[in-house]
Amino acid sequence: MRPSIRQLVRAQSIPTSVSASNPFDKYKREKKQDVRAPDVKKDKKLTQLIAAWKKFRLEEDGKIWYPTTFNKIRELLKGINYSTRDVEKFSVAIAEFQQDEDLDYDFGILRGYGHEGLVRYMFATKAGAFLSVLINNCPDSDFVIHTSHLDPKPDYLCSENTKNVTIIGDVGNWFADSAKGGLLIIEGNAAGWVGRGIQEGVTVILKGNASSGAGTGIWGGKLIVEGNALGLIGCEMGKGSILIKGNGGNAVGLHMKGGEVHIEGEYESLGETIYGGKIYHRAKLIYPKVDKQK
C-alpha cells in the first residue's frame, strides 16, 4: 500500500510547536538576536494589546478555524488604534506568555502531545493567529516581527496576509497560510508547509531552510527558498512558482496540477503521481519528460 500524503509528511517533519528539537540542526542555525523587552506598564497601546491577548481563546478543540477564530480576534481588537511599531513591540512582549498553562480545551487526539507538548502547541498556535490578525487589521502596510527569542516559534504566522512583513528569526508551521497579498521575508528557517495555499500577488522569500511541504497547494504567487527544502515540494500546487536554490527532498510535485517548480541543487525523487505543471532541475525540464524522438 502506498503511503498517504499525511504519512509522508509525518515521516519527514515533527511540528516545532510540540517538539523542542530543531529540525535544522545540520543546517545553518538561527541567528540569536538581542531583543529587549518593552516596558509594558509605560506603554498604553501595548497594555491594550496584551489585555486583548489574555482574553483570546482558540476554538473548543484547541484549533484554528477560518474565519471564526480570526473574527474573534478582530472583535477583541475593536477600539484599539495601534501602529506597525506597536505590533513589533507586541511580538517581543509575548515571550512572557510562552509557559502559560491554559489547557481547558477538548483537545481529543491532541492530548497525545502530553502536558509540555500542549503548552508549546497552544502558545505557537495562539501567537501565530493573533499576530496574523494584528498585522492585517493595522492600517500600516510594512511590518517587522521578531521570533528569534520565542520558543516555540509561532504557527500560522501571516495567515491570510495582505501586508509586507519581515520576520527576524525562524517561523513555525503553516507560515503565510492562504496569504492573499504582500511581500513576506523570513530571515531564518521555516517548519512545515511554508507558503501553503498562497495566492496571486504574494511573494514569500525564505532566507534559510524549509521543512516538508514547501508550497503545498499554492494557487499563484511565488515562493523562493534560498536554502534547502525537505520532501513534498509543491505538493498539490495548482499555479504559481517555487524556486529552491539549495537541495530538494523526495516526492517533488506529488499531486501537482499546475505551476512551476525549479530546483537548483540536488533532489531525491519526483512524486509518483503528477497531474500537470512543470518541474525543472538546474534549468532542465524533468517533468513532463521531453520526447527526444519528436
C-alpha positions in Angstrom: 0.0 0.0 0.0 1.4 3.4 -1.0 1.8 5.9 1.9 -0.7 8.7 2.0 0.4 12.4 1.9 -0.2 12.6 5.6 2.1 9.7 6.3 4.8 11.1 4.1 4.6 14.4 6.0 4.7 12.7 9.4 7.8 10.8 8.4 9.7 14.0 7.5 8.5 16.7 9.8 7.9 17.0 13.5 5.9 20.1 14.4 8.2 22.6 16.1 5.4 23.7 18.4 5.4 20.2 20.0 9.0 19.2 19.9 11.8 21.3 21.4 14.3 19.8 18.9 15.4 21.8 15.9 14.9 20.1 12.5 17.6 22.3 11.0 20.4 21.3 13.3 22.5 20.1 10.4 21.9 23.4 8.6 22.6 27.0 9.4 21.4 27.8 13.0 19.0 30.6 13.6 20.9 33.9 14.4 20.2 34.9 18.0 19.2 38.5 18.2 19.4 40.8 21.2 15.8 41.5 21.8 15.0 44.0 24.6 11.6 43.5 26.1 9.4 46.7 26.1 8.2 48.3 29.3 4.5 47.2 29.2 3.4 49.3 32.1 4.5 52.5 30.5 3.1 51.7 27.1 -0.7 52.2 26.8 -1.1 50.6 23.4 0.9 47.6 24.3 -1.1 47.2 27.5 -4.3 47.2 25.5 -3.0 44.6 23.0 -1.8 42.3 25.8 -5.2 42.6 27.5 -6.9 41.5 24.3 -4.4 38.6 24.0 -5.3 37.4 27.5 -9.0 37.3 26.6 -8.3 35.4 23.4 -9.2 31.7 23.3 -8.9 29.2 20.4 -11.9 27.1 19.4 -13.1 24.5 21.9 -11.0 21.7 20.3 -7.9 23.9 20.7 -7.6 24.6 17.0 -7.9 27.5 14.5 -11.0 27.6 12.3 -11.2 30.1 9.4 -12.9 32.6 9.6 -14.3 32.1 13.1 -11.1 32.3 15.1 -9.8 35.4 13.3 -13.2 37.1 13.7 -12.9 36.5 17.5 -9.6 38.3 17.5 -10.9 41.2 15.4 -13.7 41.7 18.0 -11.1 41.8 20.8 -9.1 44.5 18.9 -12.0 46.8 18.3 -11.4 50.3 19.6 -7.6 49.8 19.8 -5.8 52.2 17.4 -2.3 50.8 17.0 0.6 51.1 14.6 3.2 48.8 13.0 5.6 49.8 15.8 3.1 48.5 18.4 2.8 45.2 16.5 6.6 44.8 16.5 6.7 45.5 20.3 3.9 43.0 20.9 5.9 40.3 19.0 8.7 40.9 21.6 6.4 41.2 24.6 4.6 37.9 24.2 7.7 35.9 25.2 6.4 36.2 28.8 3.4 34.0 27.9 5.3 31.1 26.4 4.7 28.9 29.5 1.0 29.8 30.1 -0.9 26.6 31.0 -4.5 27.5 29.9 -5.3 23.9 28.8 -9.1 24.0 29.4 -10.0 22.6 25.9 -11.4 19.5 24.5 -8.2 18.5 22.8 -9.2 15.0 21.8 -6.3 13.3 19.9 -4.0 16.3 20.6 -3.7 15.1 24.2 -1.2 12.6 22.9 1.3 15.5 22.8 1.5 15.4 26.6 1.4 18.3 29.0 4.6 20.1 27.9 3.7 19.5 24.2 0.2 21.0 24.7 1.7 24.1 26.4 4.0 24.6 23.4 1.3 23.9 20.9 -1.1 26.4 22.5 1.4 29.2 22.5 2.6 28.6 19.0 -1.0 28.5 17.6 -2.3 31.5 19.6 0.7 33.6 18.8 0.6 33.0 15.1 -3.1 33.6 14.8 -3.1 36.7 17.0 -0.1 38.3 15.2 -1.7 37.5 11.8 -4.8 39.4 12.6 -2.9 42.3 14.3 -0.9 42.7 11.0 -3.9 42.5 8.7 -6.1 44.8 10.8 -3.5 47.6 11.1 -3.7 50.5 8.6 0.0 50.4 8.1 1.5 48.4 5.2 5.0 47.3 6.4 5.8 45.3 9.5 8.7 43.7 11.3 8.1 40.7 13.6 10.7 39.2 16.0 10.7 35.5 16.7 14.3 34.7 17.5 13.6 35.0 21.2 10.5 32.7 21.1 10.4 29.0 21.8 8.3 27.6 20.3 8.0 29.6 17.1 4.6 30.8 16.0 2.5 28.6 13.8 0.1 30.0 11.2 2.0 33.3 11.2 0.9 35.7 8.4 -2.1 33.6 7.6 -4.4 35.3 5.1 -1.8 38.0 4.9 -2.2 41.2 2.8 0.8 43.2 4.0 4.6 43.4 3.7 6.2 41.6 6.6 9.8 40.8 7.5 10.4 38.1 10.1 13.5 38.3 12.2 14.1 34.7 13.2 12.6 31.3 12.4 8.9 30.5 11.9 6.7 27.5 12.8 4.3 25.5 10.6 2.0 26.9 8.0 3.6 30.3 7.5 1.6 32.5 5.2 -1.2 30.0 5.0 -3.7 31.2 2.3 -1.9 34.6 2.1 -3.7 36.9 -0.4 -1.0 39.6 -1.0 2.2 41.2 0.2 6.0 40.5 0.2 6.9 38.2 3.1 10.6 37.8 4.0 11.8 35.3 6.6 15.3 35.9 8.0 15.6 32.4 9.2 14.2 28.8 8.7 10.6 27.6 8.3 9.0 24.5 9.7 6.4 22.5 7.7 4.1 23.8 4.9 5.6 27.2 4.4 3.6 29.2 1.9 0.7 26.7 1.8 -2.1 27.9 -0.4 -0.6 31.4 -1.2 -2.4 33.2 -4.0 -1.6 35.6 -6.8 0.2 38.7 -5.6 2.1 37.0 -2.8 5.9 36.6 -2.7 7.5 34.6 0.1 11.3 34.7 0.4 12.8 32.3 2.9 16.4 33.1 3.6 17.1 29.8 5.3 15.8 26.2 5.0 12.3 24.7 4.8 10.9 21.6 6.3 8.4 19.4 4.4 5.6 20.6 2.2 7.0 23.9 1.0 4.5 25.5 -1.3 1.8 22.9 -0.8 -1.4 23.8 -2.6 -0.3 27.2 -3.8 -2.6 28.8 -6.2 -0.5 31.6 -7.6 2.3 33.8 -6.2 6.0 33.0 -5.7 7.9 31.0 -3.1 11.6 31.4 -3.0 13.7 29.2 -0.6 17.3 30.3 -0.6 18.4 27.2 1.4 17.4 23.6 1.3 13.9 22.1 1.4 12.7 18.6 2.6 10.2 16.5 0.8 6.8 17.2 -0.9 7.8 20.5 -2.5 4.9 21.8 -4.5 2.5 19.1 -3.3 -0.9 19.7 -4.8 0.0 23.1 -6.2 -2.2 24.5 -9.0 -0.5 27.7 -10.1 2.4 29.9 -9.3 6.2 29.2 -9.0 8.5 27.7 -6.5 12.3 28.2 -6.6 14.6 26.1 -4.3 18.1 27.4 -4.5 19.5 24.6 -2.4 18.6 20.9 -2.3 15.1 19.4 -2.5 13.9 16.2 -0.9 11.7 13.4 -2.2 8.3 13.3 -3.8 8.7 16.7 -5.5 5.5 17.8 -7.2 3.3 15.0 -5.7 -0.2 15.5 -7.0 0.8 18.8 -8.6 -1.7 20.1 -11.1 0.0 23.3 -12.5 2.6 25.9 -12.0 6.4 25.5 -12.0 9.0 24.2 -9.6 12.7 25.0 -10.0 15.4 23.2 -8.0 19.0 24.4 -8.3 20.6 21.9 -6.0 20.1 18.1 -5.8 16.8 16.3 -5.2 15.9 12.8 -4.2 12.8 11.9 -6.3 9.7 13.2 -8.1 6.2 12.4 -6.8 4.8 9.1 -8.1 1.6 10.9 -9.3 1.8 14.3 -11.0 -1.1 15.6 -13.0 0.3 18.8 -14.6 2.7 21.7 -14.3 6.4 21.8 -15.0 9.4 20.8 -12.9 13.0 22.0 -13.7 16.3 20.7 -12.3 19.1 23.2 -12.9 17.1 24.8 -15.7 16.5 21.5 -17.4 12.9 20.3 -17.7 12.4 17.0 -15.9 8.6 16.9 -15.8 7.0 16.4 -18.2 9.8 14.5 -19.8 10.7 15.7 -23.3 10.2 13.1 -26.0 13.5 13.2 -27.9 12.1 11.3 -30.8 9.8 14.1 -31.9 
